[in-house]
Every structure is written in structure tokens, then in C-alpha cells.
Amino acid sequence: MTVVIHSAVKVDADGVVEDFWLAFTGSTLAATGTGTGWHGWSTAENAVVVNAAGRWLTPGFIDVHSHGGGGFSFDNGTEAIQGALAMHRAHGTTRSVISLVANPVEVLCESLELIADLVEADPLILGSHLEGPFLARNHRGAHNPAHLRTPTAELVDTFLAAGRGTIRQVTLAPELTGALDAIDRFVAAGVTVGVGHTDADFRLTKEAFDRGATLLTHAFNAMPGIKHREPGPVTAALGDPRVALELILDGFHVHPEVARVAFFAAPMRILLITDAMAAAGSVDGHYKLGDLNVSVSDGRAMLSGTTTIAGSTLTQDVALRSAIFDSETDPVLAVRALTASPARALGLDETLGYLAPGYAADVVLLGTDWTVDAVWAAGRPMSDPT
């Protein structure tokens, strides 16, 4: 089936193009252009032609850090993962990394093996993210301290074996014994390493980046802040062109003005993530994150009985609107933070993150208010085009 979308305003990392059209017949974009060049594609048998009528058209969103949604947690097996992904895909997220909180080693290995099976069956799943267990106890956030571990070579190899080459990223605190050597080991295996849930100072964070870490996990959260005599990990990341920074823009984790500063300091290295837990796209109430109890009220997830944030209830379209309207970020940079920048951070920017021939047919059609109207992922509709 041929799909043609025309008369759109294209926004991707290459800029804004009006009267834009694209066409695809499978999982990759076949042609793009401006004006009336789409007419020839529209005559194909069973062609679906969508008149964007001046609406925004962007690449599919890429979420490198999420734990669930739609009432489902990624820790709870195949059906839960598929249920959560269906909700996020309807909100524009066409490619996802499956993030795992700290759990017993055997449970994490089971999850890694399951995700490896899912990656083989579903190209929209990019792999797994071990957010735990290599985290600092005093910055553990919503991770059970009973499951935190130091990163020995044996444990790293155990996880790599369970993941069968599908572990996409790992978060660790570089101050832990053996952490710097673990960075070497993960990087050699092709895993993107993020610094996070850490008490590391500026110097140690820079050393972690020099060893191969290229990501700051949910910047500003679960780490020291920026002080004028103690610049900390955020400053180290902002000043290093090799490093991308995750931001959770739900109006709660990071103030919009702080996000504005981050976009100003590292405009092409910001990744808008959800860090979503099961309540994203669902209702307030009581949930599980790993084996911890979480209470959600007014869309804010907290460990039950505490003031500790337990992920978010965010979707990436909401993060996009927050960047544009609350932080007054240029739409090209905001869209880039959901598309080309995460693709680049994962080494996938030759196939994902742009609306150009040969790139994945991951497409999001948004209204003039930046709400999602239709989504295609690898050429397949995730919602009915309107």
C-alpha cells in the first residue's frame, strides 16, 4: 500500500519546509518534495492520500527512557510491554527503548532475555535500558536499595549475555567501585552508557565521559545540581560535545526556565524522554514500579508515603508542547530533541530521525496546536489518518 501525505509543514532537524509531501510503500520513505510532485504517487493502486492542510509533519518520536504506560509496566512481561507501547505509539513515539528499574539479578536477566526476543519480532523496540542496579544509594530515586549492586566484570558480562546484543543503554554512578572499568566493558559491547543516579562531582563525571559514557540520565534529577564552586555532572555534560542530556519536561521534574537554559547551552544534544511509569496515559491511583509501591495524584507519581519522585506520567507529545510553549524553544530544536538527537545518541541517525528518502517511514502528523492527529511507524498506521 502506498501512503502519500501532502500539503504539510515539515519540521525536522533540517528545518521547516512548507507545502511538503512524502510517500512510502513500506517501512522506509520512498520520496519527499514540495508542491505537486506527490500526484504521481497518488495514482498507485489502493493509495492512501492524506491532505495535511497545513498541519505539522515530523519524524516519529524516539523515547530512550521509559518504564511503561497505559496502566502497564515494562517489568511485567510481553503483554504489559505491548500494552504500554501501544499507548505511547498513539502519542507519536514510534521507537522505544525499554527501561528496567533495579530488581534482583535473575529478574533483570529474565527481562533482558524477554526484550531480546521482542526486538527480534518488533523493529520498533530498540532494545533495553538497565537503569539499575548500578546506582548510588543516596541518589537511588524510585529504585529499591535492596537490589542495588556494584558493577563487577562478572555481573556486567552476565547482563550482556542475557541481552544477546540488545542492551541499548545502561545508567550507572561512576563513583561506584568498578564503575569506570564497567564503562569500558559496556562501551566495548556497543552499549550507550549514561551517567546518572550519582553523587559524582565535575571531575569524576568528566572522567566517565572520557572513558566512553555519552549520556546524562534525566539531567538535574537524582544528581548534584549546579553550584558556582561545585559545577557537578550537569555542567560537565553541557560542556562536552560528545554527551547528550535527557530531560523530563512534565513541568515537575525540571522547571521550564531550566530547560530553556539547557536548550541554549546544548541545543542539539537534548533528548526529551518520558521516564514514564504505568500511570502515563492512564488514571491516578496506586501502581507498582518494580517491587515498590507508587501513588499517583494529579498526574504526579511518588513513592507511596514519601516525597520521592517515581518516574512520570508523561507522553512525548506533551513534552514537545512543553518545550515549545513553556520553555519557548524553537520548534526545530524541540522536534530534534525527540527525533534526530536521540537517534544520534544511539548511533541510529543514518536511518531514524529525519523525513528524507531512505529513512524509516516513522511519521507524526500534528495539528497546528501540536497535538497528535495521526502516526505511522515503519510504514504502518498507529492511528487512523485524519
N, C-alpha and C positions, 0 to 999 in steps of 0.2 A: 504494500500500500504506500502510495506517495502522499506525503503531507506537505502542504505549502502554507506558509504564513506570510502575509504581505501587509504593506501599509503600516508598518510598526516603527517605533523609535527604538533603535537598538542601543543598548548600553552594555558594554563590557570593558575590560581593561584597556582596550584600544581606543575607547572614546565613545562619543554619541554620534549616531548616524540616523537621519530622518528618512522616511519613505523607504524603509529597509524591508527586504524579504529574504526568506530562506526556504530551502526544500530538502527533504530527506526521504529516503525509501527504505532505510534500515536503521542500523544503530549509529551511523555517523552522518554528519551533514554532507549533502552532495553538492549544494550550490548556495551561494548568497549573492546579494546585489542590491541595487536601488532601482526605483522606477518600475517599469512594466516587464522586466525580464522574467518575472515569475509566470507569465502567461503560458509559455510553452510547457512548463512543468504541470500546470493545472489541467492539461488535457489528457494526462495519463489515466488509464482505466482505474476506476474506484478512487480517484484522487480526493483527498480531503483538503478543502481550501478554507483557510481561516482568515477573515479580514480583521486585522488588529485595530484598524480605525484609529491610529494614532496612539495606541497604548504602548507601554514599555515592553521590551523584549530583552531578556537577559539569558546568559548561560544558566544551567542548573546549579543550584547551591551545593556546596560541599561542606559537610559538618565533620570535622576531625575529632570532635569530642562530645559524645552524647551517651547517656546511660539508659534511655528509654523514652516512653511517651504513650499517649492514648490509653493509659491505665496499665501498661506493660513495662516490665523491667528487662533489660538485656541480659541480666544474670539468670533468667528463669527459663531458658531453653528456646527451641526453634520457634514454636508458635508465638511466644512472647516477643521475640526479636522481630518476627514478621509483622506482628500487630503494631508494634511501636513504629517500625519503619513505614508502614502504610500511612500512619498519621503524619509523619514528618514529610513524606513524599508529597502528600496533598498540599503541604505548605511550601513546596518549592525545593526541598532538599532531595536531590537526585542521587547523590553518592554519600555514603556514610561510613565512618569508622566506628566500630562497636567498642565502647569503652567499658572496662570492668573495674569495679571497686575492689579493695583489698578483701580477700577471702582466704580460707585455708589453701595451701599449695595444690592439694589434689583437686579441689573445686575449681581453682583457676585453670588448671591443666585440662579439666573436662570442658570448661567453657572455651578455651583456646582451640581444642580439637573440634568442638562443635562449630565454631566460627570458621575454622579452616574448611570444613565440609560445606558450609553455606557460601563461602567465597567461590568455591568451585561451581556452585549451581547458580549463583546470582552475581553478575558483574557489577551491580550497583553497591554491593558491600565491598568496601576497600580493604578490610582486614580488621584486626583487633588492636585495642589500645589498653595496655596494662597501666592503669593509673595507680594502682597499688600492686605490690606491697612495699615498695622501696621508698617509704616516706618518713619524714621527720615526725616524731611523736607529738611535738608541741605545735605542729602545723598540719596535723592529720586531717582536719576538717571532718567530713562525714565518713571516715574510714575507721573501722573497728580496730583499736590499738592491739587487740589480741592477735591480729593477723599480719601485723607489720613485720618485715624481715630486713636483714642486711643483705646486700646483693653479692653473694658468693659466686664464683665462677661456676660451681656445680648447679646452683639454683638458676642462674641465667641460662645455662645450657639445657636444663630441664624444661624451662618455658619455651625456649627456641625450638626444641624438639616437638613439644606439644603443638606449637603453632604451625609447624610444617611450612615455614616461609611466609606465613600470612600475618605475623605480628607487624603491624604498620608503624606503631609508635609505643613508647614507654615513657612514663614520668618517673623521675627519681630525684631524691635530695642529694646533692653532690657531697655534703658533709658526712654522709654515712660511710662507715668503714667499707672499703672495697668499691665505692661508687664510681670513682674515676676509672678504675680498671673495667668496671661493668659497662661504662660508656664505650670504651674501646671495643668490647666484645659485641655489644648490640650494634654499633655502627658497622663493624666488620660484617655483620649478618644482614645489613641493609635496613636496619630499623631506625626510624627517626627518634631521636632522644630529646625529651623535654625536661627542663629543669622546673621543678615545682614542689609544692608542699614541703617547703625548705626554710631553713634559717640561715642559708649561705649568705655571706657578705659579697660585696662587689668583686673582690679579688678572686674568691673561690668560684663565683659564678663565671667570671671570665675564663678561669682555668678549665671549667667544664665545657665552655664553648670552644676553647682551643683544643680540647680532646675530641670534639665532634658533635656535642649537643647543639641543636639548631632551632630549638623551640623553647618558649617560656609558657608553661601551662597556666591557663587562666591568670594572666598578668594582674598584679595587685592583690590577688586573693591567695591566702594561705602562704604568705611570704612577707618578709620585712618590706615596709614602704620606702619611699624616697625621703631621705633626710639630708640636710645640707652638708653634714660632715660624714654621713654614712649613706652613700648613694644606693647601695643594695642591688638586688638582682634585676629590678625593672630598669634601672639606669644602665646596667651592663648590657641588657638586651637592646634597649633603644639605641645605644651607641654602636652596636655591632651589626654591620650589613648582612652578616651570614644568618642572622637569627630572626625568626618570626615570633610574633606575640599574639597569644589568644586573648580575646576579650569577650566577656559575657555582658551584653548590653540589654539587660532587662530592667534598667532603672533602679536596680537594687544592689547588684554586685559591684558595679563601677559607676560613679557619677558621670552624667553626660559631659560635664566640663572636663573631667579627667580623660574621658575617651577622646574628646576633641584634641587635647594635648598629645595623646598617643598618636592619633592620626597625623597631627602636624609633624611630630618627631620622626615617625616611621611610616609614611603614607602608603608604601607598597608592601609593608611587612605585617599588617594587622590581619588577623584571622577572626572573623565573627563566628563564635561557636555558641552552642546552646547549653552544654553541660546539663542537658535536660534529664530529669528523672521521670518516673512513671506518670506523674500528675500532669505533665505537659500535654496539652490538648485534651485534658480530662477535667475532673472536678476537684474542688477542695476536699480534704479528708485525711485519712490515715493510710500510709503506704510503707513499703519496705525498700530500703536501699542496701543491697547486700543482705546482711542479717540484722541491720539496725532499723529502728522504728522512726518514721518521718511523719511530721504533721504539716499539712499544707493549709494555709489560711490566706485568703485574698491573693492567691497565686504565689505566695512565698513559702518555700519549703525549708523547714527547720528540723533538726534532730529533736525528737519528742522530748519535751521537758527542758530544753536548752535554748541558747541563743546562737547556736552553730548553724550556719547555712548548710543545707543538704542538697546541693545542685540547684536547678532552676526549673521553671515551668515554661520555658521559652521555646519558640519556634524561630527559624531563621528569617522568615519574612517579617516578624516582629522586630528582630534585631536590626534588619535593614531599615525599617521605618524609624527606629530609634536613632540610628546613625545619621540618617538624613534630616529628620525633623528636630530631634532633641540635641544632638551634637553638631548639627548644621554642617555635616560632612558632604563634600562634593559627591553627587550620585555615582560618578565613575569610580571614585575611591571606595565608596560604600559597597558597590556591587563587586568591585575587585576583591574586597575582603571576604566575600562569600564564594568566590569563584576562582579567579586566576591565582590569588595569593595562597589559598590552601592547596591548590593543585601544585604550585611551585614548591611549597613546603614539604610536600610528599613526593616530589620528583615526578609528578604526573602532568606537568604543564605542556607536554607535547601532544596530549590527547584530550585533556579536560580544561575547562575554564574559559573558553572563547567561543564566539559564534563565527566560525570560519570553516570552509570546506576541509574535511578530513578529521575534524574534531567530533567528539561524541555528540549525538543528537539528544543532548540534555538541554531542554529549553523551558523557560518560565515566561508566561505572558501575564503581565500585571496591569491593573487599572492605573489610571492617572494618579490615584492616591497611593500607589504602591502596594495594593492588596492583590493577592494571587487570584487570577482568573482561570488559568489552565497550566498544566505541567506535562511535559513529555520527558521520559528517561530512557536512554538508549533506544529512542525512536518509538517507545510505547507510551500511550496516554496514561497518566496517573489520575486524570480527572477529565471530564467531558469538556472539549473546547467550546468556548462561547464567544 
